[in-house]
Amino acid sequence: MERYQGRRINSPNDLVFRSNGDLYFTDPPFGLPGTFDDPGKELSFQGVYRLARDGVLTLLTSELRAPNGIAFSPDERTLYVSNADRARLVWMAYPVLRDGSLGTGRVLFDGTQAVAGRRGTADGMKVDVEGNIYGAGPGGVYVLTPTGELLGWFDFGGNVGNVAWGEDGRTLFIAANATVYRIRLADRGAGWPVVQATRGPEGMPRTRATQTGHAAKSVQ
């Protein structure tokens, strides 16, 4: 998959799978040597796309100048996309329609002025079981509620590129300042099973994974 309507796509950046197997991804020009002004750039826009299981590529929106991070809400009814544009540094929320396309987006959080002067831009993101968004942004990782309230942030004082859940789902790995950090949280990443300790027939400990349950909020 290299082209949309006969033209080469820019440079796919972040991606997320929906539970039905469809792939959603952002396509800013950051991988091109000249980025927005690269002479080899064939598209006049930067898009958010869906690559369906049958191989059909669909442009979902081209309204953002620099779509970057992307993640689903736990129920997959909302798609979050960050815009890595200092002139309009926003995190967007799009309703996911029944056919997998997107409805009209709303600004979840506008950091254009709120984080002005800090190094970096809006980048990768992940979501926890409560629906809170952990978004890499200028100088840190910002924790937003599904309604866009800023709960707090992890301050790294420099560029933060991406975040990822790992281990048992309660560890957030953060790529920042050429270093990878590890933070233990109370909440678990969306989609991670709850692991419960049980006893086997011989009294030996064993684990059992379930998909239910959640912990208290980790950031107040």
N, C-alpha and C positions, 0 to 999 in steps of 0.2 A: 504494500500500500504506500504509494509515493505521490499520487496525484489526486487532485479534486477538480472535476470537470476539465480534465486535460492539462491542468497546470500543476506544477510541482508545489507541494505544500512547503511551508517555511522550515520549521525545525521543531517537531513535536517535543513537548517539555514534560509536563506532569500528566499522569493518567490514573484512572480508577475503573475497576470493573463493577458493573451492576450484577446482582445475583443471577440474572437470566443469561449472563455471559456476554452482554454487550459491553464494549470498551468505549469509555468517554475520555477525551484528552484535549489538552490545550496546545495551541500552535503559534507561539510568538516567534519572532525572528532572531532570538538570541544566539542561536547556533550558526547563524550566517556571519561571515567576517565583517560585513558592513551593517549588520543588524537591519534597522528599518530602511536604510538607504543602500543596501547591497545591490549591485547591478544585476546579480543573478536571481533576485527575488521576483517570482512570477505572479504572486497574488498581491492584490492591492489592499488586502485586509489581513487581520489576525483573527483566527476563529477558535471556537470550541466545537468539537466534532463528536459524532458517535460512529463507531465502527461496529455494525451489527454482526451477529453470529453468522449471517449468510454472506458476509463480506461487503455489504453495501455501506458506503461512507456518506454520512449526512452532515451538512453544516447546520449546527444548532443555533449559533449566534455569532455575529461579527461586530457587536457593539463596543467591545473593549479593545483598547489600543494595544494592550500587552497582557492578554490572559495568561495566567501562570499556574498557581496552585489550584487543585480541584479535589473535591470530596463529596460524598453523599451523606445526608442525614441518616441516622440508624434505620428509619423506615423507608428510605430511598425515595421519599416524596419531594425532597429538596436537593438541588445540586448547588454546592457552593463553589465559587470561582474567585480567585484573587486577581487584581489588576496591578501589574508591576509598572505603574506609570506615576512618576512623582507629581505630575500635574493633576492626576485623579487617582490617588492611591486608595482604592476601595476594595472591600470584600463584598461580593454580590451573592444573592440567594435567588435561585430560579426554581419555580415549581416544575416538577417532572410530570408531564401529562401521561395519559394511559398508553399512548403509542410510543412513549420514550422520548418524544420531543420536549422542548422547553417552553414554558409560558413566559409572560413578561417578568423580567427580573426586577428586584428591589435592592437598594443599597442596604446591606446588613450593617456595615460599619465603615465610616469614612475617616481614614487616617491622614488625609491630605494635609490638614493643619495640625491634627492631634499629635502626629509623630514627626512633624517637620523638623529638619535639622539633624535627625538621627541617621546613622549610616545604614545603608541597605534599602530594600524594597519589599513589597508584598510577594511572598514566595509560597513554598509548599505548605500543606495543612493536613491535619487529621482530625477525626471526630471521636468523642468518647460515647459510652453507652447512654449518657444523659442527654446527648445531642450537643454538648459544648464543643466549640471549634477551637483547635490549637493551631493558630496560624503564624508561620514565620513571617516576620516583618522587620522594619527598620530597628536594629539594635536588640531585638529579642523575639520571644514567642508570646503572642497575644492570645488570651483565653476569652472567648466570646460565647455568650448564651445564644440559643437559637433565635432570640428576638433582637440580638445585636448589642446587648449590654456587655460592656467590658468588665469582666470579673477581676482581671489583673494581668500581669505579665512576668515572664522570666527575662530578666535584664542581662544581656551579654555585652552590651556596649559596642557592638560591631555587627558585621554582616552575619545573618543567619539564613542558611539556604533551604533546609528542609527538616522535617520531623518524621518519625516512624515509631509505631508501637512494636514492642518485642517482649521476649521472655514469656511471662504468663499473661501478658496483655496489660499489666499495670506499670510497665516501664516505658517511658518515653525517651527515645534517642533523638538527640538534636545535633545537627551539623552546623557548627558556628565557628567563625574565626579560625578556619583550618583545623578545627578540633571536633571530635565527636563526644558529646556529653550524654550522661545517663541519669535520668531522674525517676525516682519511684513515686507513684501517685496513688491516691485512694481509689480513683475511678479506673475502669478498664476501657480499653479501646473498643469502639463499636465493632461487632462481629467476632470478638474473642470469646470463647466459651469460658464459663465458670468452672474451675477445677475444684472438686470437693474430695477430701480425703475420706476413705472408707476402709473397712477391714475385710480381708479375704477370708475364705473358709478356714484357712490355717492360722488366722489371726495376724497374717502379714499385712502391712499397710499397702493400699493401692489407691489409685486416683480414678475419679469418674468425672467426665466433662458434661456439662449441661449448658444450655443457651439462655438460662434465666438468671435474674438477680443482678444487683448493682450495688455499688458502694456509695458512701457519702461524697459530696463534692470535695475536690482536692484544693481548689483555689477559692478563697472567700473574697 
